[in-house]
Amino acid sequence: MTRESWHTRLGFILAAVGSAVGLGNVWRFPWMTAENGGSAFLVVYLCIVLLVGVPGLLAEFVIGRRSQRNPAGALFRLSSGSKSWRAVGLFAVVTAVVLLSFYSVVGGWIVRYFLASFTGSYFGSPGAYFSAIDYGLPAVGFHVGFLALTALVVVGGVRDGIEKATKVMMPAIVVLLVALAAWAVSQPGAGAGLSFYLDFDPSYLRANFFDVLGAAAGQALFTLSLGAGTMITYASYLGDDRNLVTDGSAIAVLNTGVGVLAGLVVFPLLFATFGELTGPAASGGGPGALFVSLAGAFSQVPLGQPLAVLFFGVIVLAALSSSISMLEIPVAYLVDEHGVSRKAATALLVGVVAVTGSANALNPGLFGFVAGTLVDLMLTAGLVAFLVFVGWVLGKDALTEYSSGAGSRVRSLGPAWLWSVRTILPLFLVATLAVNLLAFAGF
């Protein structure tokens, strides 16, 4: 069976950015920022993206392009048939299924808010509206509907499905977010929101450093699609002539830029409307914070209804761009390793996630655990394993792959990159993993 590949370099970059730019940026990022001190969280997050995220992204690229396989097949092939490393790759495939199992529930919420924005049906009582639609059988229905939208793209394949879709969605997301941010920051009272978001508060960071560190590390991995094998899978469709460092840096910059843009919409709007961070967003209200707080804001500003349609339309596109990549990981595994047709693999996995996601849609306690603690732990553990594999199993072969298609300046940075992948980055991630485990255990 001939394996697919990206048609253009731009198609790969936009698809990878689309994987990273999703609910992690426009839903989870503002929620996590509000819960962790605003600007203090933003500074730590940006540092982790630069110092950990980009090198980790390159490590996944190296595995994917060198193997031309999904995570399980990649680690098995590059380790000369090690069943233990194949198990690590399978863990990444399972992580992708777990991710999609809660992600599609939130995607269903967003589709529902997008449709409700045309009538403004949640304007009267935003909190009560979210409480009525967040969990239960209707949430299951919208979760399955969002999965179906995702499957329509994935079943089309790499070039005709994923690449074509993201070439439309990504420019649309950026243009619409820029327009919304320009409007939000121009509103009277928006300055307080910008201050909360952008003015660095060292006292908060000193008092809550480890809490902020764990949250920022988990968010960085989530938004860059690291740890679940997404970038391994996407890079497996690349040719040897691509400069991995240039592409990886572009993806990280674009992804971070969209996250910052989302904050420039959310926080100025909330402060301009209420004079402070209010409602669930102020009290660490978790996954519903964005919906309830912003719904309340849109209900009070001029032209709130069309602005709400625009905003939630952006989030629908962002959510789809990420869910596509999550579904592609297990689909690629079934196609590569078991010879299943793409259509059959997509249908089978949609059926699996429809069931696992329904459990999250029916149980808020389970949803909160999966969307927060479990995902952060699985992504961190997955990336640690990939880094160890690149640094200690591939070793010099990883450096060869890193250098392929790169210029002399990029190649000169290769030894430093490999050293950090072998030592500093795994140690840092293990430390943050320990912090998150201790926090989960109540210490």
ABEGO torsion letter per residue (X at the ends): XBBBBBABAAAAAAAAAAAABBAAAAAAAAAAAAAAGEAAAAAAAAAAAAAAAAAAAAAAAAAAAAAGBBAAAAAAAAAGGBAAAAAAAAAAAAAAAAAAAAAAAAAAAAAAAAAAAAAGAAAABAAAAAAAAABEAAAAAAAAAAAAAAAAAAAAEAAAAAAAAAAAAAAAAAAAAAAAAAAAAABBGAAAAAAAAABBBAAAAAAAAAAAAAAAAAAAAAAAGBGAGAAAAAAAABBAABBAAAAAAAAAAAAAAAAAAAAAAAAAAAAAAAGBBBEAAAAGAEAAAAAAAAAAAAAABBGAAAAAAAAAAAAAAAAAAAAAAAAAAAAAAAAAAAGBBAAAAAAAAAAAAAAAAAAAAABAAAAAAAABAAAAAAAAAAAAAAAAAAAAAAEAAAAAAAABGBBAAAAAAAAAAAAAAAAAAAAAAAAAAAAAAAAAAGX
